[in-house]
Amino acid sequence: MQKNFKPHPNSFKNTFCAFNEVLPDAIQGLKKQFESKAGSAYYYTEEGMYRVSNHWGRLANSKWRLIARNPETESKTKIGFAKWEEFYPDNAEEKLYYIKADFENNLANYEHKNNPEYDGKAVLRTSFETAKRLKQIRNLQQLTNWAKHFDYDDIDDLRKQIISELIFTEKTLEQIKREV
């Protein structure tokens, strides 16, 4: 029988967390310990939290993201798991976030500086600055009209060059484009 583990109610306020998607059998036999007004269900264990939800991202005063399984499950409702030590503090004033790009899959996302994978190379920014820069990166990844002003052989190489500068320097997009 599951031991009833319950974290402090304020444990999750102003936090960032990346949950990993798990299959339904992960919560089989666990007791639902909380259900939000929006319908998300929470299961707490000694190791961490399972969250069953059809919405991820900004939640009240927290930023919780789901890292989907590959291949992705078809259900709109996903189950995510995060260890307690993977909940990091969040606020609008501190430079807590960096951007990580996946050039192979043409993706980019923000990560927290307390993530053990952070190597100290990407520039840390506030959540507002990170969101602004991430939007610029995603536009570069998804659109092509910006590239008509450049003389290039391979748009993917050009993208990688500009995006890397956006991640690893404080230069503005305009400065980077002038220098390329």
SULMOLIN-V691722 format. One record per pair of residues at least 12 apart in sequence whose ideal C-beta (glycine too) atoms are under 8 Angstrom apart, sorted by the first residue. I is the first residue (numbers start at 1). J is the second residue. D is the distance in Angstrom with one decimal. If there is no record, write none. Layout:
i & j & d
I & J & D
I & J & D
This chain:
i & j & d
2 & 29 & 6.9
2 & 30 & 5.8
2 & 31 & 5.7
2 & 45 & 7.6
3 & 46 & 7.3
4 & 31 & 7.3
4 & 33 & 7.6
5 & 44 & 5.0
5 & 45 & 6.0
5 & 46 & 5.4
6 & 33 & 6.4
6 & 44 & 6.0
7 & 44 & 6.0
7 & 49 & 7.6
7 & 84 & 7.4
11 & 87 & 7.2
12 & 62 & 5.9
12 & 87 & 6.6
13 & 61 & 5.5
13 & 62 & 6.9
14 & 61 & 5.3
14 & 62 & 6.5
14 & 89 & 6.5
14 & 90 & 4.9
14 & 91 & 6.0
15 & 62 & 4.8
15 & 63 & 7.6
15 & 64 & 7.6
15 & 87 & 4.6
15 & 88 & 6.4
15 & 89 & 6.5
15 & 90 & 5.5
16 & 62 & 7.1
16 & 63 & 4.6
16 & 64 & 7.6
16 & 87 & 7.6
16 & 88 & 4.8
16 & 89 & 7.6
16 & 90 & 4.5
16 & 96 & 7.4
16 & 97 & 7.8
16 & 112 & 4.8
17 & 62 & 7.3
17 & 63 & 7.6
17 & 64 & 5.0
17 & 65 & 7.4
17 & 82 & 4.9
17 & 86 & 5.7
17 & 87 & 4.8
17 & 88 & 6.9
18 & 64 & 7.8
18 & 65 & 4.9
18 & 66 & 7.7
18 & 67 & 5.6
18 & 82 & 7.1
18 & 86 & 7.0
18 & 111 & 7.6
18 & 115 & 7.9
19 & 51 & 6.2
19 & 56 & 7.5
19 & 64 & 6.4
19 & 65 & 7.0
19 & 66 & 5.2
19 & 67 & 6.8
19 & 80 & 2.9
19 & 81 & 6.1
19 & 82 & 4.5
20 & 66 & 7.9
20 & 67 & 5.1
20 & 80 & 6.4
20 & 81 & 5.7
20 & 82 & 7.2
21 & 66 & 5.8
21 & 67 & 6.4
21 & 68 & 5.2
21 & 69 & 4.5
21 & 73 & 6.8
21 & 78 & 5.4
21 & 79 & 6.6
21 & 80 & 5.6
22 & 50 & 7.2
22 & 69 & 7.8
22 & 79 & 5.2
22 & 80 & 7.0
22 & 81 & 4.9
23 & 69 & 7.7
23 & 73 & 7.5
23 & 79 & 7.2
24 & 79 & 6.2
26 & 50 & 6.5
26 & 79 & 6.4
26 & 81 & 6.4
27 & 43 & 5.3
27 & 50 & 5.1
27 & 52 & 7.0
27 & 79 & 6.2
30 & 43 & 4.5
30 & 45 & 7.1
30 & 50 & 6.8
31 & 43 & 7.1
38 & 53 & 7.8
38 & 55 & 6.7
39 & 53 & 7.5
39 & 54 & 7.3
40 & 52 & 6.5
40 & 53 & 3.9
40 & 55 & 7.3
41 & 53 & 7.5
47 & 83 & 5.8
47 & 84 & 7.2
48 & 81 & 6.0
48 & 82 & 5.3
48 & 83 & 4.0
48 & 84 & 5.2
48 & 86 & 7.2
49 & 81 & 7.1
49 & 82 & 5.8
49 & 84 & 7.4
50 & 79 & 6.1
50 & 80 & 7.1
50 & 81 & 5.2
51 & 64 & 7.3
51 & 79 & 7.2
51 & 80 & 5.0
51 & 81 & 7.9
51 & 82 & 7.8
52 & 77 & 6.3
52 & 78 & 7.6
52 & 79 & 5.0
53 & 77 & 6.7
53 & 78 & 6.7
53 & 80 & 7.5
54 & 76 & 4.9
54 & 77 & 4.6
54 & 78 & 7.3
56 & 78 & 7.2
56 & 80 & 7.3
61 & 90 & 8.0
62 & 90 & 6.6
63 & 90 & 5.8
63 & 127 & 7.5
64 & 80 & 7.8
65 & 109 & 7.4
66 & 78 & 5.6
66 & 80 & 4.8
67 & 80 & 7.8
88 & 112 & 4.3
88 & 113 & 7.9
88 & 114 & 4.4
88 & 115 & 7.5
89 & 114 & 7.8
90 & 112 & 7.8
90 & 127 & 7.0
91 & 127 & 8.0
92 & 126 & 6.4
92 & 127 & 5.9
92 & 128 & 6.6
93 & 126 & 6.7
94 & 126 & 6.8
95 & 113 & 7.7
95 & 124 & 4.1
95 & 125 & 5.5
95 & 126 & 5.7
95 & 129 & 7.8
96 & 112 & 5.9
96 & 113 & 5.5
96 & 114 & 8.0
96 & 124 & 6.8
96 & 126 & 7.3
96 & 127 & 7.0
97 & 110 & 4.8
97 & 111 & 6.8
97 & 112 & 6.2
97 & 113 & 7.0
97 & 124 & 6.7
97 & 125 & 5.7
97 & 126 & 7.3
97 & 127 & 5.9
97 & 130 & 4.1
98 & 110 & 7.1
98 & 111 & 5.7
98 & 113 & 6.4
98 & 118 & 6.4
98 & 122 & 3.8
98 & 123 & 6.7
98 & 124 & 5.5
98 & 125 & 7.2
98 & 130 & 7.5
98 & 167 & 7.4
99 & 111 & 7.5
99 & 122 & 6.2
99 & 130 & 6.4
99 & 133 & 6.2
99 & 134 & 5.8
99 & 137 & 6.6
99 & 166 & 7.4
99 & 167 & 4.9
100 & 117 & 8.0
100 & 122 & 7.0
100 & 167 & 7.7
101 & 137 & 6.8
101 & 163 & 5.5
101 & 164 & 7.5
101 & 167 & 6.2
103 & 156 & 7.6
103 & 159 & 7.8
103 & 160 & 5.4
103 & 163 & 7.7
106 & 141 & 5.0
106 & 142 & 7.8
107 & 141 & 7.4
108 & 134 & 6.2
108 & 137 & 4.6
108 & 138 & 6.2
108 & 141 & 6.7
108 & 163 & 7.1
109 & 134 & 7.4
110 & 127 & 8.0
110 & 130 & 4.9
110 & 131 & 7.6
110 & 134 & 5.8
121 & 168 & 6.2
122 & 167 & 5.1
122 & 168 & 5.9
123 & 167 & 7.0
123 & 168 & 6.4
123 & 169 & 6.6
123 & 170 & 6.1
133 & 166 & 5.7
133 & 167 & 7.9
136 & 166 & 6.2
136 & 173 & 5.2
137 & 163 & 5.3
137 & 166 & 5.7
137 & 167 & 7.6
140 & 159 & 5.5
140 & 162 & 5.9
140 & 163 & 5.9
140 & 166 & 8.0
141 & 159 & 6.5
141 & 163 & 7.4
149 & 177 & 7.6
150 & 177 & 7.9
150 & 180 & 6.4
158 & 180 & 7.2
161 & 180 & 6.4
162 & 176 & 5.5
162 & 177 & 7.1
162 & 180 & 6.4
165 & 179 & 8.0
